[in-house]
Amino acid sequence: MVGARLPSAPPVLSGYSYIRPLGAGGFADVFLFQQNMPRRSVAVKVLLQNVVDSDVLRMFNAEADVMASLSAHPSILTVYNASISADGRPYLVMEFCPGSLASRYRREQLPVAEVLHVAVKIACALETAHRSGVLHRDIKPSNILTTSFGSPVLSDFGIAASLGSSNQEQLFAMSVPWSAPEIVEERTTGTVASEVWGFGATIYSLLAGRTPFEQPSVKSSRSQLAQRISRAKYTPLGRADVPDSLEQVLARTMSRLPEHRQLTLLECATQLQRVQHEMGLAPTPLEVAGDEWATAGSPIDFENTVMRGAVISEVQPASPRRRVAKTRVNAARSMTGEGTVIVGADSRRVRASTTTLTLLVSAGAVVGIAATAFALFATGVF
């Protein structure tokens, strides 16, 4: 859904046909394109031209590299390509997902079984990212998309960071309603513990139809939410179909003290599987990358500010008259042994001319040898 700001003009991309806008954000716009070969619908995220500086470019490069390295996971949005458009805007070509849980959880009460299935899938996606040394840092319902087949996928690694990073420059990008107390209080830029909190707050939102510290029918300011989060007093969901075991799992994910939370997202996933088993549901399979996959390849460079992509050629094509002249020069070089290979419509004529010249040279050589022999014979040498 397009925001209040009108989207920028869509980029002109070779091999893609523009269809319509999908969304507008603070740093980028997203458009629906059709890839011509192979033919498929894709979402193209394009940075706004007036916001591209070293910090934004660093985040864009990191997002492209992180998604490329992680999108083999079935619950992480797939990225197909990243480059620079003809007008100089960096862009990402991604899997098109027609749905989002953010468009549903405030309108309708999501079934507990569906939310548990989504929760296990996303917990495994986050666990895989953590094993690869990446923190998502922006877990919330709007970043859980649904594919054309209804599968949930984690998206938007735009403010992702290295698991061992201590950089304080990206605190401004946090989404307060789903941020842990230590994030809101700016005591850390992100840890596995804060990711556990964000995950728990997101699952709580999907079940409650509101954010964890949002008061029903009351509009809360950012500072009011931050104060409630700092106190971190868990409020039960109050749904009759939500078992106590699920309430306990969520309450632990949103413990005020990080050391009281689950140690990993894999631990969250296995606890949620137990809830599924208790409810008589088939447990959602755990899909977590092994250590060999997670550690393969070079680590992501989160400080890269180089604008990377295909080089746009500025060389003007030669006119037909210049091409004919160039062909003649190349033909002459070929005859003199300079090694230029001639290809194209005139190559047969060039080869024929070269053959004729070779025959003439050969004939001349024979005549010269005969003349020399005759002169030597006449002078009595033979």
C-alpha positions in Angstrom: 0.0 0.0 0.0 1.4 3.4 -1.0 2.1 5.8 1.8 1.2 9.5 2.2 4.2 10.5 0.1 3.8 10.0 -3.7 6.3 7.4 -5.0 9.2 8.5 -7.1 9.3 7.8 -10.8 10.0 4.1 -11.4 13.5 3.3 -12.8 14.0 2.1 -16.3 15.6 -1.3 -16.0 16.8 -3.4 -18.9 15.0 -6.7 -19.1 12.1 -5.6 -16.8 8.7 -4.0 -17.5 7.1 -1.6 -15.0 3.6 -2.5 -13.7 2.7 -0.4 -10.6 3.9 1.0 -7.3 3.8 -1.2 -4.2 4.9 1.1 -1.4 6.8 4.3 -0.4 9.1 4.7 2.5 11.5 7.1 4.1 14.5 5.9 2.2 13.2 3.9 -0.8 10.2 3.1 -3.0 9.0 -0.4 -4.0 7.6 -1.1 -7.4 6.1 -4.2 -9.1 7.9 -5.1 -12.3 7.7 -8.1 -14.6 11.0 -9.7 -15.4 11.0 -10.6 -19.1 13.4 -13.5 -19.1 12.7 -15.7 -17.2 9.2 -14.3 -17.0 8.0 -13.6 -13.4 6.7 -10.9 -11.2 9.3 -9.2 -9.0 9.4 -6.4 -6.4 12.0 -3.7 -7.1 13.2 -1.6 -4.1 14.8 1.6 -5.3 16.6 4.1 -3.1 15.4 7.7 -3.3 17.9 9.9 -5.2 17.9 12.7 -2.6 18.8 10.4 0.4 21.7 8.5 -1.1 24.7 9.3 1.1 27.4 7.1 2.6 25.3 5.9 5.5 22.3 5.0 3.4 24.5 3.4 0.8 26.2 1.3 3.5 22.8 0.1 4.7 21.7 -0.7 1.2 24.9 -2.7 0.4 24.6 -4.6 3.6 20.9 -5.4 3.0 21.7 -6.7 -0.5 24.6 -8.8 0.7 22.8 -10.2 3.8 19.7 -11.1 1.8 21.7 -12.8 -0.9 23.6 -14.9 1.6 20.5 -15.8 3.7 17.7 -16.1 1.1 18.4 -19.7 0.5 16.4 -20.2 3.7 12.7 -21.0 2.9 11.5 -18.4 5.4 13.6 -15.5 4.3 12.7 -13.3 1.3 14.6 -14.1 -1.8 16.7 -11.5 -3.6 17.4 -12.0 -7.3 19.6 -9.1 -8.2 21.1 -5.8 -7.1 22.5 -3.1 -9.3 22.3 0.6 -10.3 19.6 2.0 -12.5 20.4 4.2 -15.5 19.6 7.3 -13.5 22.1 6.3 -10.8 19.7 4.9 -8.1 20.7 1.6 -6.4 18.0 -1.0 -6.5 17.2 -4.6 -5.3 15.2 -7.1 -7.3 13.3 -9.4 -4.9 10.6 -12.0 -4.8 7.2 -10.5 -5.0 5.0 -11.3 -2.0 1.4 -10.2 -2.4 0.5 -10.4 1.3 1.7 -9.2 4.8 0.6 -10.1 8.3 0.5 -6.4 9.1 -2.5 -6.0 6.8 -4.4 -8.7 8.7 -3.7 -8.8 12.4 -5.4 -5.5 13.2 -8.5 -6.3 11.1 -9.1 -9.9 12.1 -8.3 -12.3 14.9 -5.7 -14.7 13.6 -6.1 -18.3 14.5 -3.7 -19.5 17.2 -2.6 -22.5 15.0 -1.7 -20.2 12.1 0.3 -17.8 14.4 2.2 -20.7 16.0 3.1 -22.0 12.5 4.3 -18.6 11.5 6.2 -18.2 14.7 8.2 -21.4 14.4 9.1 -20.5 10.7 10.3 -17.0 11.6 12.2 -18.1 14.7 14.1 -20.6 12.5 14.8 -17.8 10.0 16.2 -15.6 12.7 18.2 -18.4 14.2 19.8 -19.0 10.8 20.6 -15.3 10.5 22.2 -15.3 13.9 24.3 -18.4 13.1 25.6 -16.4 10.1 26.6 -13.5 12.3 23.7 -11.2 11.3 21.1 -9.4 13.5 17.9 -8.3 11.8 17.2 -5.5 14.3 13.7 -4.6 13.0 11.4 -7.6 13.7 7.7 -6.6 13.5 4.5 -7.8 11.7 5.0 -5.6 8.6 8.3 -7.4 7.9 6.7 -10.8 7.8 5.3 -11.2 4.2 3.4 -14.0 2.7 4.4 -15.6 -0.6 2.0 -16.4 -3.4 1.6 -19.8 -1.8 0.8 -18.4 1.7 4.2 -19.2 3.3 5.6 -16.6 5.7 9.0 -15.0 4.9 11.1 -12.5 6.9 11.9 -9.4 4.9 13.6 -6.0 5.2 17.2 -6.4 6.4 17.7 -2.6 5.8 19.1 -1.9 9.3 20.7 -5.3 9.8 24.0 -5.4 11.7 26.8 -7.7 12.5 26.2 -9.8 15.5 29.4 -8.5 17.1 28.9 -4.8 16.2 29.0 -2.1 18.8 28.2 0.7 16.3 25.8 3.3 18.0 24.9 5.2 14.8 21.8 3.3 13.8 19.7 3.6 17.0 17.4 6.2 15.3 16.0 3.4 13.0 14.4 1.3 15.8 10.7 0.5 15.7 9.7 1.4 19.3 6.5 -0.8 19.8 8.5 -4.0 19.2 11.9 -2.9 20.7 13.4 -4.3 23.9 13.9 -2.1 26.9 17.7 -2.0 26.4 17.1 -0.8 22.8 14.6 1.9 23.8 16.9 3.1 26.5 19.8 3.1 23.9 22.0 0.9 26.0 22.7 -1.4 23.0 22.2 -1.4 19.2 21.1 -5.0 19.3 21.9 -8.5 20.6 20.4 -12.0 20.3 18.5 -11.2 23.5 16.9 -8.1 22.0 16.0 -10.1 18.9 14.2 -12.6 21.2 12.2 -9.7 22.7 11.3 -8.3 19.2 10.3 -11.8 18.1 8.1 -12.3 21.2 6.5 -8.8 20.8 5.7 -9.5 17.2 4.0 -12.9 18.0 2.1 -11.2 20.8 0.9 -8.5 18.4 -0.4 -11.1 15.9 -2.4 -12.7 18.6 -3.6 -9.6 20.4 -4.4 -7.4 17.4 -2.2 -4.6 18.9 1.3 -4.1 20.1 2.2 -5.4 23.6 2.2 -2.1 25.4 -0.5 -0.4 23.4 -3.6 0.4 25.4 -6.9 -0.5 23.6 -8.8 2.4 22.1 -6.1 4.8 23.4 -3.6 6.5 21.1 -0.1 6.4 22.7 2.8 8.6 21.9 6.2 7.2 21.2 7.5 8.4 24.6 4.6 6.8 26.4 5.2 3.5 24.7 8.9 3.7 25.5 8.2 4.3 29.2 5.9 1.3 29.4 8.4 -0.9 27.6 11.1 0.2 30.1 8.9 -1.1 32.9 8.2 -4.2 30.9 5.2 -5.5 32.7 3.7 -8.3 30.7 -0.1 -8.2 30.2 -1.7 -11.6 29.3 -3.4 -11.8 25.9 -6.8 -12.6 27.4 -7.9 -14.9 24.6 -9.7 -18.1 25.7 -8.1 -20.1 22.9 -4.5 -19.2 23.9 -3.2 -21.8 26.3 -1.2 -20.8 29.4 1.9 -22.5 28.0 1.9 -20.1 25.1 1.4 -17.1 27.5 4.4 -18.4 29.5 6.6 -18.6 26.4 5.7 -15.1 25.3 6.1 -13.7 28.9 9.6 -15.1 29.0 10.6 -13.6 25.6 9.6 -10.2 26.9 11.3 -10.4 30.3 12.7 -7.0 31.3 16.1 -8.5 32.0 17.8 -9.9 28.9 19.3 -12.8 30.9 15.8 -14.1 31.8 14.8 -14.5 28.2 15.4 -17.6 26.0 19.1 -17.9 25.0 18.4 -18.4 21.3 15.6 -18.2 18.8 16.0 -22.0 18.3 15.0 -22.4 22.0 11.9 -20.2 21.3 11.0 -22.4 18.3 11.3 -25.7 20.2 9.1 -24.3 23.1 6.5 -23.2 20.5 6.6 -26.7 19.0 5.7 -28.1 22.5 2.7 -25.8 22.6 1.6 -27.1 19.2 1.9 -30.7 20.4 -0.1 -29.8 23.5 -2.8 -28.3 21.3 -2.9 -31.5 19.2 -1.3 -29.7 16.2 1.3 -31.1 13.9 4.6 -29.4 15.0 6.0 -27.1 12.3 9.4 -28.6 11.2 12.6 -26.8 12.4 14.5 -25.3 9.4 17.8 -24.1 10.7 21.0 -23.9 8.7 23.9 -26.2 9.7 27.2 -24.7 10.8 28.9 -25.6 7.5 26.4 -23.5 5.5 26.3 -20.7 8.0 30.1 -20.2 8.1 30.6 -20.7 4.3 31.8 -17.7 2.3 33.3 -14.4 3.5 31.6 -12.4 6.3 29.3 -9.5 5.3 31.1 -6.1 5.2 28.7 -3.8 7.0 30.9 -0.8 6.4 31.0 -1.0 2.6 30.0 2.4 1.1 31.0 1.7 -2.5 28.2 2.1 -5.1 28.3 -1.3 -6.7 26.6 -2.5 -9.8 26.8 -2.8 -13.6 28.9 -0.1 -15.2 26.8 2.1 -17.5 28.6 2.6 -20.8 28.9 6.1 -22.2 30.6 5.1 -25.5 28.6 6.2 -28.5 28.1 3.6 -31.2 30.0 4.2 -34.4 28.2 5.4 -37.5 27.7 3.0 -40.5 30.2 4.9 -42.5 32.8 4.7 -39.8 32.1 0.9 -39.4 32.8 0.4 -43.1 36.0 2.3 -42.9 37.1 0.4 -39.8 36.4 -2.9 -41.7 38.6 -1.8 -44.5 41.4 -0.9 -42.1 41.1 -4.2 -40.3 41.2 -6.0 -43.7 44.4 -4.3 -44.5 45.9 -5.2 -41.1 44.9 -8.8 -41.7 46.7 -8.8 -45.0 49.9 -7.4 -43.5 49.9 -9.9 -40.7 48.9 -7.6 -37.8 46.6 -10.3 -36.4 43.2 -8.6 -36.5 40.3 -11.0 -36.8 37.5 -9.9 -39.1 34.0 -11.1 -38.4 30.7 -10.0 -40.0 29.2 -9.5 -43.4 32.4 -8.4 -45.1 34.6 -11.2 -43.7 34.2 -13.4 -46.8 35.3 -10.5 -49.1 38.2 -9.8 -46.8 39.3 -13.4 -46.8 38.9 -13.5 -50.6 41.1 -10.4 -51.0 43.7 -11.8 -48.6 43.8 -15.1 -50.6 44.2 -13.2 -53.9 47.0 -11.1 -52.4 48.7 -14.2 -51.2 48.5 -15.8 -54.6 50.0 -12.7 -56.3 52.8 -12.6 -53.8 53.5 -16.2 -54.4 53.5 -15.8 -58.2 55.8 -12.8 -57.9 58.2 -14.8 -55.9 58.3 -17.6 -58.5 59.0 -15.1 -61.3 61.8 -13.4 -59.3 63.5 -16.8 -58.6 63.3 -17.7 -62.3 64.8 -14.3 -63.4 67.7 -14.7 -61.0 68.4 -18.2 -62.2 68.4 -17.0 -65.9 70.9 -14.2 -65.1 73.3 -16.5 -63.3 73.1 -19.0 -66.3 73.9 -16.2 -68.8 76.9 -15.1 -66.9 78.3 -18.6 -66.9 77.9 -19.3 -63.3 76.1 -22.5 -64.1 
